[in-house]
Each structure stands twice: as structure tokens, then as C-alpha cells.
Amino acid sequence: MRRIPPPPEIDSEKCNGCGLCVKVCPALVLVMQNDLPKIERAQWCIGCGHCGAVCPVDAVVQKETAVESHLTVGPDPAVNPEALQQLLRERRSVRFYKPKEVPKEVLEKIINAGRYAPTGGNSQNVHYLVLTTPGEITRLRELTLSFLERSFRIVGNRIGALWVRLVAGFRALEKIRDYEPGILDVIKRTKQGEDRLLWNAPAVIAVHAPAWDQTSAFNCVSAIYCCSLMAHSLGVGTCFNGFIEHSARHDRTLKKFLGIPKDHHCFGAMTLGYQDIKFKHLVERRKPNIEWR
């Protein structure tokens, strides 16, 4: 059942009747009555805080989103387009880390950036899992490798390949086979001591959310990407790790080890650490696929 946040409160003495709070409310909680806003559908509130954020006279307060210091938006965006574009292009997948731990307070700053990512219905349903001890990261590596090996044994089997084709489709099976040589090499090298799975990262963050919520995948991806941008600004390199995400979603043993609830899916994971290699140049990407209408 959806958690219903406390509805906004309106100070009628401060309110100037501009109606902006009614206009921006995405859940239609507020209506205008006698030239003043009124709470009509409190049970529909999603706690987004739009009403309080738009009020020019501080007459609307949504307790769940209120900022004690009454922070306000600046006259201009906090970052100009050029600086933002530079940040987006600078952030790269970092796979070589210094043998130096990332302090807890730095990890907390990184995760704190994720809480401001948009979530469907303002559910804020993203859960973070942080591994920082060598023992736990080693166990994560072992369990992920074990699952990958079993998966490719299944695909290599005629009956197993048929099952994958029926469940996921022919193209999915083709893609798995395309990746097979590279992933088997990753497994081989990692077992030989060259960690090409977690890259000897001193920290790993995984995000999970309710599997039944159709917005969970978007919510988790948005959050962990915001975390990666904050990490870059703090001098911490990150690399999104599909091996962990896929394995944690399908392997019960790994899911149990990570403590992910049965009704949750892992929708993203990344390794973190202070980067041991510095990229000196920006690179280009393919032109976006756009269809103008």
C-alpha cells in the first residue's frame, strides 16, 4: 500500500490567493475556494513539495519537505550549461583504483546526491547497499563469478539455449553468445588474480527497490547516476557494473548475501574508488537518434 504523506498546511494569514500552489500540484490535492487554496484530496498527496516551493509568501508548508533554513532557489541556475556539459563529458567509467579506502563521510555525500533524483509518484523507494570491507567485496566477487559460470554452462547446453530463446527471445540469446568470449575471459582472468570484475575497488554501491513497482528501475538508475556525478565532483571514480546487477537479480544466494528483500530487484550497481588513472581528454559520442515531429 502506498504511504500517504502528511498533506500541506496553508497559513491563511500569509496567503495572497495567487493560486500558484493549486496550479503546480501534480496530484490535484489543492483547489481554489473563495479565492484561497484549500486541501480537498489529502489522501492523494505524494509529498513532492511543489506547493511550498512555488509559494512567493511562504504560506504553504509541506512538513515532510520543508527546509529548516528556508533555502531558496537562486536567481540563475546553480550551474551554467557549459559547466554542466563539461561535467557530463568528464565523468567516465573508472576501472583502476588506488589502494585507498573511500571514507564513510564521502560515501554519505555521494549517496545523499541520489536522494534528490526524481522518482515516479515521488515514491523515493530507492534502497542503497554499501560494501566497503575486503571480506564482503571478495564474497561478492566469488558469488557473482559463480553465477556467471553457471549461466554460461546453461547457454552452452542445447536444452538450456532453447529455454533462454523461448523465455528471452532469439536476439537475447544471440547477444549472450556475442558477449560469451569476453565474459569467459573476465572470469578466467579474475580467477587468476587479475580482478576484471570488480577491479579491486575499495567500495561497491548497489541500489534496489520493489520489483512490483513499474517506476523502480527508472528510480534506481536516476539515483545511482546522480551518485556517480557527485562522486566525480569529489574526486572519486565510479564504474557501473551490470554483472552485479544481473547476478543479484537472478541468483538467490547472492541476493540473500546482499540482504535484498525477496520482493525487491537490484536495478543498478557500481564500483567506487579514488582513480589511479587520470583521463586527459574528452571524447566524442555518436550523434543522438532524433525524430522531429
N, C-alpha and C positions, 0 to 999 in steps of 0.2 A: 504493500500500500504506500502511496506517495505521502511523504512527510509534508504536512501543511505548516508553513512558517507563520509567525505572528503577522497579522495584517499591519499596514502602515497606520500611523496616527497623524491626525491633522489638527494643527493649532488654529482654531477659527479666528483667534485674535490677530495672529500674524498673517493669515491667508489674505491675498489680494484678489482672489477669484479669477486669476488668469486662465486657469483650466489646463495648463501645460501638463500637470501630473496625470490628468484624465487622458490627454491626448497620447502620451507616450506609454501608458500602461499596456503591455502586450497581453495581459491576462484578463482585461476588461473588468478589473476589480473595482475601479472608481467610476463614478458618474457625476455629472453636474446636476445639482438640485438647488434651486433658489440662488443661482449664481455662485454657489460654493461646491467644492468637491465633497463627495460623500462615499463612504465604503458601502458598497452594495453586495459584492460577492466575495467576502473574505476568504471563503474556502477555495477560491480559485487562485489566490495569491501564490506566486512562485518565489517571492523574496528576492527579486532581481535588483531592487533598489533604484530603478529608473525614476520613480516618483520623487524620491528625496534628492536624487542627483540633479534633477532638472528644475527644482523649485528655486525661484530667484530670491525668496524671502525666508528660506529655512523654515517653512511652515509644515513640511511633511517629514516625518521621521519613520524609517523602517528599522526597528531596533536591531534586527539581525545584520543589517548592512551599514548602520551608522558608524561614522568615524569620529572618535572622541575629539581629535584635534581639529575637526571640521576642515579637513584638507579640501582644497578646491582645484578645479582644472585651470591650468594656466591660460594666458591669452592666446598662445600658439601651441601647437602640438609639442610634446616633450622632446621629440626628435625630428629633425628635418628629413625630407625624402632621400636626400643624398646619403646622409649618415645611416639611415635605415637600410638602404640598398647595399651600402658597404658592409654592414653587419651581416646581412643575409648572405652575401657572397663570401665573406671571410670565414664563416662557420663551415668547417669541413669535418668529414669523418676522420677522427684521430685514432690510430691503432698502435701508437708507440708511446708508452708512458714511462715517466721517471719512477724509480722505486721509492716513491714518497706518498704517504697517505694523504687523503683529502680530509681536512679537519671537519668535524661534525657541524660546526657553525657555518662552514662554506656549503656543505651539502644541504643544510636547512635553508640557506638563502636560495639555492638552486631550486629546491622543491617549492619554496614559497612563491616563486615565479609561476609555477604551474597552477596555483590556486586561482589566478586571475585569468586563466584561459576560459573561453566560452564553453558552456555545457548545455546540452539540449534540455529545455524546460528549466534551466538553472538548477539542475539536479545536484551538481557538484558531487557526483558519485565516484570520483576517481580515488583509488586507494594506491598508496605508494609502498613499495617494499625495497628496503635498502640493505645491501650486503657489503660489509666492509672488513670482515675478518678473513684472513687467508684460508682458514679451515672451511668456512661456509662457501667461499668462492671456489675452492678446489672441489668441494662436493657438487656444487652447481655445474662445474665443468664436466665432472665424471658422469653425472646423470644425463646431461644434455648429449654427451658423446654416445652414451649407451643407447639413448632413444634414437639418435640419428642412424646408428649402425643397424638397429633392428628395423627401422623404416626402410632402409635401402635393401635389406635382405628380403623384405616383403615385396618390394617393387621388382627385385631381381627374379622373384618366383613367378612363374607363369600365371598361377591362380591369383596370387597377390596383385599382379599387374592388372589382371582383368577386374578385380574388385575395385582397385583405385580408379580404373577407367569408368566403371559403372557409377561409382559414387561421386567422383570429382570431374569426370569428363576426359575426353581424349587429349585435349590441349593441355590439361593439367598434368596428365601422365607424360606427355612429351616434354613439358617444362622440367619435370622432375628428372627425367633421363638426361636432359641437356645439362642440368646442374650436377648430375651424379659424379662425373670425374673430379670436378673441382672440390665438391664436398668430401668425397672419399679421401682426397689429398689433404684436406683440412684435418680430417680425423687422424690420418696416418701421422702427419707432422706433429700434431698436438700430443699424440701418444708417445712420440719420440722426444718430447720435451720442448718443442717449439710451439708455444701456445698461439695457434692461429684461430682459436675460438673466442677466447676472452682477452687475448693479448696481454696477459699478466696485469690486467687492470686492478688497481687497488680498491675499486668500488664498482658496484653494479646497482642500477635502479630499475625496477620493473613496476609497471602500472597495471592494475586490474580493476574490473568493475562488473556489475551484474550482467550475466550473459543474456538475460531475457530483455534487457533494455536496449532498444534499437539504436539509441544515441551513444551507448557506451564506447563503441570503437572510436567514433569521432572525438568524444570527450577525452579519452585517454591519449590519443595521438596529438590532439591540440595541446594538452597539458605537458606531455613529455617533450614536445618540440619547444615550447616556451622555456622549459627547464634547460634545454640544450643551448638556447640563446643566452640565458643568464649565465650558464656555465662558461661559455666562451668569453663573456664580458668579465668574468672573474679569473680568466687565465686557465680554466680547466677544459681539457679536451674531452669530447664525447664521440661515441660511435653507436648508432642504433644497431641492435642485434636481433635479427629475425630468427636465428637459431633458437635463442632462449624463448622468444615469444611463441614460436610454433611448438616447441617441445613442451613448454609449460602448459600450453592449451590442450595438448593431446596425451600427455603422459601422466598418469595418475600418481606415480611415485614422485616425479618432480614437482607436480602441483602440491602434493602433500608436504614435501620437504619445504617448499616455499611458503606454506601456510595459506594458500589461496583457497577461499571457500568453494565448496562444490558448485554453487550456483553462480560463480564468477568465472570470467575468462581473463587470461593475460592478453592485453591488447598492445603491449609495447615494452621494450627493454633497451637499456643502453649501458655500455661500459663508460667509466669516467676515470680521469687521472690527469695529472699535470703532464702536458705533452713533451715528449723528448725530441720531437722533430718540429721545426717551425716552417710553415709554408710561406714562401716569399712572394708569390704571385697569385693573382686572381685568375680563374679560368672561365671560359665561356660555356654556355649551355645551348642546347638546341632551341630554336625558336618555338614559342608556345603554339599549341594547336588551337586555333580560334576559328569559330564560325560566327560571323557577324550576322545578325538578323535585323 
